[in-house]
């Protein structure tokens, strides 16, 4: 495949990346897992090498040498090796991930929207809609989601996090809450048992207070106007540090013709992306933030579509959006 989405299912509107197969909007977490072809297991298998002298004479199983403390995480359905891992690695099964959503969906607090795998099964995710939306001025709607990323890769932690999405442009807004509680991460060194599930739910702040904090941030940003020089500095600080001029007073100090293609796209998106003319966004730091998120989600080139999805949710794009939110708040506070 040209992109790196291996399998995917979605309920409702076609996702912004346009991939996957449609399903009904009332599936249970396990049914969503099955619809996305994720009902497979993984196992940690011992690693072997060959006895080189014997190999020269012809090899059978008796010529294989066990490599101590080395294993391969393997998909059982097709024997595909997903990652090399050590002896202390604890596999987490896909069904365990989707079972985590169960008590929330059964209580009516969430509904499953998408699920899938990236990079030949080495990354699995599930996305559930949280029953907690809000609107900014002019009908600028933001919906809340819970995102689970389970990498079947040694050295990468399972992550569960709150992910708001701006409806008008389907921008995913990476939360960077100041107390550091925007996400729960667990390395693969213990089982995803009831104690861990409880800790995950508590750390995520699946409570109203956690979502209310982001709502207040969005309302604050939408109440603060930017100036030409401040928004230029904002973009430069995110994408071209060499052009950044601290406390610039002359907007010509950072000239747009010096921007790279990506920085220039952000400047254009602030004025022209979907939702840019809504009252909450026009000329505000909320609009500036969403100029960044629009480019990161929809316009950055040179990425296969699966790579773009991974970047926007879990990778470099998510990190840039988190920094963009942090910096937008700093600029808005100084406005």
HUGI-V292870 format. One record per residue. N is the residue number from 1. PHI is phi in degrees with one decimal (NA if undefined). D_FIRST is the distance of its C-alpha to the first C-alpha in whole Angstrom. Layout:
n=N phi=PHI d_first=D_FIRST
n=N phi=PHI d_first=D_FIRST
//
This chain:
n=1 phi=NA d_first=0
n=2 phi=-69.7 d_first=4
n=3 phi=-102.6 d_first=5
n=4 phi=-111.7 d_first=7
n=5 phi=-81.7 d_first=8
n=6 phi=-79.9 d_first=8
n=7 phi=-141.8 d_first=11
n=8 phi=-165.0 d_first=13
n=9 phi=-130.9 d_first=17
n=10 phi=-144.7 d_first=19
n=11 phi=-110.0 d_first=23
n=12 phi=85.7 d_first=24
n=13 phi=-65.6 d_first=23
n=14 phi=-62.2 d_first=19
n=15 phi=-60.2 d_first=18
n=16 phi=-60.5 d_first=19
n=17 phi=-86.7 d_first=15
n=18 phi=69.9 d_first=14
n=19 phi=-113.2 d_first=12
n=20 phi=105.4 d_first=13
n=21 phi=-114.0 d_first=15
n=22 phi=-76.7 d_first=19
n=23 phi=-137.1 d_first=22
n=24 phi=-64.8 d_first=26
n=25 phi=-91.6 d_first=27
n=26 phi=-121.3 d_first=29
n=27 phi=-74.3 d_first=27
n=28 phi=-72.0 d_first=29
n=29 phi=-55.0 d_first=26
n=30 phi=-67.9 d_first=26
n=31 phi=-63.6 d_first=25
n=32 phi=-64.9 d_first=22
n=33 phi=-57.4 d_first=21
n=34 phi=-67.4 d_first=21
n=35 phi=-63.6 d_first=19
n=36 phi=-88.5 d_first=16
n=37 phi=58.4 d_first=16
n=38 phi=-109.1 d_first=18
n=39 phi=-84.8 d_first=21
n=40 phi=-129.6 d_first=20
n=41 phi=-115.0 d_first=23
n=42 phi=-124.4 d_first=23
n=43 phi=-140.4 d_first=25
n=44 phi=-92.0 d_first=27
n=45 phi=-114.6 d_first=28
n=46 phi=-66.2 d_first=30
n=47 phi=-95.6 d_first=29
n=48 phi=-130.4 d_first=31
n=49 phi=-126.6 d_first=32
n=50 phi=-103.6 d_first=33
n=51 phi=-79.5 d_first=37
n=52 phi=-56.5 d_first=37
n=53 phi=-58.8 d_first=40
n=54 phi=-68.5 d_first=40
n=55 phi=-61.3 d_first=36
n=56 phi=-66.2 d_first=38
n=57 phi=-95.9 d_first=40
n=58 phi=112.0 d_first=37
n=59 phi=-116.4 d_first=35
n=60 phi=-134.7 d_first=36
n=61 phi=-60.2 d_first=35
n=62 phi=-69.6 d_first=39
n=63 phi=-93.8 d_first=37
n=64 phi=-87.4 d_first=35
n=65 phi=-113.0 d_first=36
n=66 phi=-68.8 d_first=35
n=67 phi=-97.8 d_first=34
n=68 phi=-61.6 d_first=36
n=69 phi=67.5 d_first=34
n=70 phi=-121.6 d_first=31
n=71 phi=-140.1 d_first=28
n=72 phi=-124.1 d_first=24
n=73 phi=-82.8 d_first=23
n=74 phi=-126.9 d_first=21
n=75 phi=-78.1 d_first=19
n=76 phi=-70.9 d_first=22
n=77 phi=-69.4 d_first=20
n=78 phi=-137.8 d_first=18
n=79 phi=61.6 d_first=20
n=80 phi=-77.5 d_first=17
n=81 phi=-77.4 d_first=18
n=82 phi=-95.3 d_first=17
n=83 phi=-168.4 d_first=20
n=84 phi=-81.5 d_first=24
n=85 phi=-149.8 d_first=26
n=86 phi=-92.0 d_first=30
n=87 phi=-70.1 d_first=33
n=88 phi=-89.8 d_first=33
n=89 phi=-70.8 d_first=30
n=90 phi=-112.0 d_first=30
n=91 phi=-64.2 d_first=27
n=92 phi=-116.3 d_first=26
n=93 phi=-82.2 d_first=25
n=94 phi=-56.5 d_first=23
n=95 phi=-63.1 d_first=25
n=96 phi=-64.9 d_first=28
n=97 phi=-63.7 d_first=26
n=98 phi=-73.4 d_first=26
n=99 phi=-66.2 d_first=29
n=100 phi=-61.3 d_first=30
n=101 phi=-71.6 d_first=30
n=102 phi=-57.1 d_first=32
n=103 phi=-67.1 d_first=35
n=104 phi=-79.7 d_first=34
n=105 phi=-69.7 d_first=33
n=106 phi=-66.8 d_first=36
n=107 phi=-83.3 d_first=38
n=108 phi=83.2 d_first=37
n=109 phi=-83.9 d_first=36
n=110 phi=-144.5 d_first=32
n=111 phi=-133.4 d_first=29
n=112 phi=-72.5 d_first=26
n=113 phi=-119.5 d_first=23
n=114 phi=-143.0 d_first=20
n=115 phi=-158.9 d_first=18
n=116 phi=177.1 d_first=15
n=117 phi=-131.8 d_first=13
n=118 phi=-120.7 d_first=11
n=119 phi=53.3 d_first=10
n=120 phi=59.7 d_first=10
n=121 phi=95.6 d_first=13
n=122 phi=-75.3 d_first=15
n=123 phi=-128.9 d_first=16
n=124 phi=-122.1 d_first=17
n=125 phi=-140.2 d_first=19
n=126 phi=-139.0 d_first=21
n=127 phi=-128.6 d_first=23
n=128 phi=-121.3 d_first=26
n=129 phi=-77.7 d_first=28
n=130 phi=-91.5 d_first=32
n=131 phi=-77.7 d_first=35
n=132 phi=-159.2 d_first=36
n=133 phi=-106.3 d_first=35
n=134 phi=-149.7 d_first=38
n=135 phi=-125.1 d_first=38
n=136 phi=-97.6 d_first=40
n=137 phi=-56.1 d_first=42
n=138 phi=82.4 d_first=41
n=139 phi=79.7 d_first=39
n=140 phi=-78.8 d_first=36
n=141 phi=-93.4 d_first=34
n=142 phi=-124.6 d_first=33
n=143 phi=-110.6 d_first=31
n=144 phi=-104.1 d_first=31
n=145 phi=-136.8 d_first=28
n=146 phi=-109.8 d_first=28
n=147 phi=-117.7 d_first=25
n=148 phi=-112.9 d_first=24
n=149 phi=-118.1 d_first=21
n=150 phi=-115.8 d_first=21
n=151 phi=-83.8 d_first=20
n=152 phi=-85.3 d_first=20
n=153 phi=-139.7 d_first=21
n=154 phi=-63.1 d_first=24
n=155 phi=92.6 d_first=26
n=156 phi=-112.5 d_first=24
n=157 phi=-91.1 d_first=26
n=158 phi=-66.7 d_first=26
n=159 phi=-128.4 d_first=26
n=160 phi=-125.5 d_first=28
n=161 phi=-150.1 d_first=28
n=162 phi=-81.0 d_first=30
n=163 phi=-132.9 d_first=28
n=164 phi=-73.3 d_first=29
n=165 phi=-130.7 d_first=27
n=166 phi=-81.4 d_first=29
n=167 phi=-66.4 d_first=29
n=168 phi=-60.0 d_first=30
n=169 phi=-131.8 d_first=27
n=170 phi=56.4 d_first=24
n=171 phi=-78.1 d_first=25
n=172 phi=-89.5 d_first=25
n=173 phi=-103.0 d_first=28
n=174 phi=-79.2 d_first=28
n=175 phi=-79.8 d_first=31
n=176 phi=-127.3 d_first=33
n=177 phi=-67.5 d_first=37
n=178 phi=-70.5 d_first=40
n=179 phi=-89.3 d_first=40
n=180 phi=77.0 d_first=37
n=181 phi=-98.8 d_first=36
n=182 phi=-76.2 d_first=33
n=183 phi=-148.9 d_first=31
n=184 phi=-114.4 d_first=32
n=185 phi=-127.2 d_first=30
n=186 phi=-135.7 d_first=31
n=187 phi=-68.2 d_first=30
n=188 phi=-82.5 d_first=29
n=189 phi=-122.1 d_first=33
n=190 phi=-153.9 d_first=34
n=191 phi=-73.2 d_first=33
n=192 phi=-83.4 d_first=32
n=193 phi=-93.0 d_first=35
n=194 phi=-61.4 d_first=38
n=195 phi=-65.3 d_first=39
n=196 phi=-67.7 d_first=36
n=197 phi=-60.2 d_first=35
n=198 phi=-66.0 d_first=38
n=199 phi=-63.2 d_first=38
n=200 phi=-64.1 d_first=34
n=201 phi=-61.6 d_first=36
n=202 phi=-70.4 d_first=39
n=203 phi=-67.5 d_first=37
n=204 phi=-69.2 d_first=35
n=205 phi=67.0 d_first=38
n=206 phi=-68.1 d_first=36
n=207 phi=-84.1 d_first=40
n=208 phi=-61.2 d_first=41
n=209 phi=-59.9 d_first=42
n=210 phi=-65.1 d_first=39
n=211 phi=-71.3 d_first=37
n=212 phi=-63.9 d_first=40
n=213 phi=-62.9 d_first=40
n=214 phi=-65.9 d_first=37
n=215 phi=-57.9 d_first=39
n=216 phi=-64.1 d_first=42
n=217 phi=-61.9 d_first=40
n=218 phi=-63.5 d_first=38
n=219 phi=-63.9 d_first=41
n=220 phi=-63.8 d_first=43
n=221 phi=-61.8 d_first=40
n=222 phi=-74.2 d_first=41
n=223 phi=-94.9 d_first=44
n=224 phi=-115.3 d_first=44
n=225 phi=-85.9 d_first=44
n=226 phi=-99.7 d_first=43
n=227 phi=-109.8 d_first=44
n=228 phi=-59.8 d_first=43
n=229 phi=-73.4 d_first=44
n=230 phi=-69.1 d_first=42
n=231 phi=-72.3 d_first=39
n=232 phi=-64.2 d_first=39
n=233 phi=-63.9 d_first=40
n=234 phi=-58.7 d_first=37
n=235 phi=-65.4 d_first=34
n=236 phi=-63.0 d_first=35
n=237 phi=-64.4 d_first=36
n=238 phi=-83.6 d_first=32
n=239 phi=-123.1 d_first=31
n=240 phi=-143.0 d_first=33
n=241 phi=-57.9 d_first=36
n=242 phi=-68.1 d_first=38
n=243 phi=-93.6 d_first=39
n=244 phi=-66.1 d_first=40
n=245 phi=-123.4 d_first=44
n=246 phi=-62.1 d_first=45
n=247 phi=54.9 d_first=47
n=248 phi=-63.9 d_first=47
n=249 phi=-105.9 d_first=50
n=250 phi=-104.6 d_first=49
n=251 phi=-60.0 d_first=46
n=252 phi=-78.4 d_first=46
n=253 phi=-62.0 d_first=45
n=254 phi=-118.7 d_first=42
n=255 phi=-89.8 d_first=41
n=256 phi=-61.7 d_first=38
n=257 phi=-66.0 d_first=37
n=258 phi=-90.1 d_first=37
n=259 phi=-67.2 d_first=34
n=260 phi=-70.6 d_first=30
n=261 phi=-59.4 d_first=28
n=262 phi=-66.3 d_first=26
n=263 phi=-60.9 d_first=30
n=264 phi=-66.1 d_first=31
n=265 phi=-63.0 d_first=28
n=266 phi=-63.5 d_first=30
n=267 phi=-59.6 d_first=33
n=268 phi=-65.9 d_first=32
n=269 phi=-63.7 d_first=30
n=270 phi=-59.3 d_first=33
n=271 phi=-96.5 d_first=35
n=272 phi=-125.2 d_first=32
n=273 phi=-70.2 d_first=30
n=274 phi=-53.9 d_first=30
n=275 phi=88.7 d_first=33
n=276 phi=-66.1 d_first=34
n=277 phi=-94.4 d_first=37
n=278 phi=-64.1 d_first=38
n=279 phi=-56.2 d_first=41
n=280 phi=-69.0 d_first=40
n=281 phi=-107.0 d_first=38
n=282 phi=-63.6 d_first=39
n=283 phi=75.1 d_first=41
n=284 phi=-109.9 d_first=40
n=285 phi=-71.5 d_first=39
n=286 phi=-65.0 d_first=37
n=287 phi=-65.4 d_first=35
n=288 phi=-64.0 d_first=35
n=289 phi=-58.5 d_first=33
n=290 phi=-74.0 d_first=30
n=291 phi=-63.4 d_first=30
n=292 phi=-65.7 d_first=28
n=293 phi=-65.0 d_first=26
n=294 phi=-64.8 d_first=25
n=295 phi=-65.8 d_first=24
n=296 phi=-63.2 d_first=22
n=297 phi=-83.6 d_first=20
n=298 phi=-121.0 d_first=20
n=299 phi=-121.9 d_first=21
n=300 phi=-65.1 d_first=20
n=301 phi=-95.7 d_first=18
n=302 phi=81.1 d_first=16
n=303 phi=-121.9 d_first=13
n=304 phi=-61.8 d_first=10
n=305 phi=-61.4 d_first=10
n=306 phi=-65.3 d_first=10
n=307 phi=-64.4 d_first=12
n=308 phi=-63.3 d_first=14
n=309 phi=-62.7 d_first=15
n=310 phi=-61.3 d_first=16
n=311 phi=-62.9 d_first=18
n=312 phi=-66.4 d_first=20
n=313 phi=-95.9 d_first=20
n=314 phi=-126.2 d_first=21
n=315 phi=-110.0 d_first=21
n=316 phi=-61.9 d_first=22
n=317 phi=-63.2 d_first=22
n=318 phi=-62.0 d_first=24
n=319 phi=-65.7 d_first=26
n=320 phi=-65.7 d_first=27
n=321 phi=-69.5 d_first=28
n=322 phi=-63.0 d_first=30
n=323 phi=-66.7 d_first=32
n=324 phi=-62.9 d_first=32
n=325 phi=-65.3 d_first=34
n=326 phi=-58.5 d_first=36
n=327 phi=-70.2 d_first=37
n=328 phi=-61.6 d_first=37
n=329 phi=-64.4 d_first=40
n=330 phi=-60.2 d_first=42
n=331 phi=-65.3 d_first=42
n=332 phi=-65.1 d_first=43
n=333 phi=-65.7 d_first=46
n=334 phi=-87.1 d_first=47
n=335 phi=-69.5 d_first=47
//
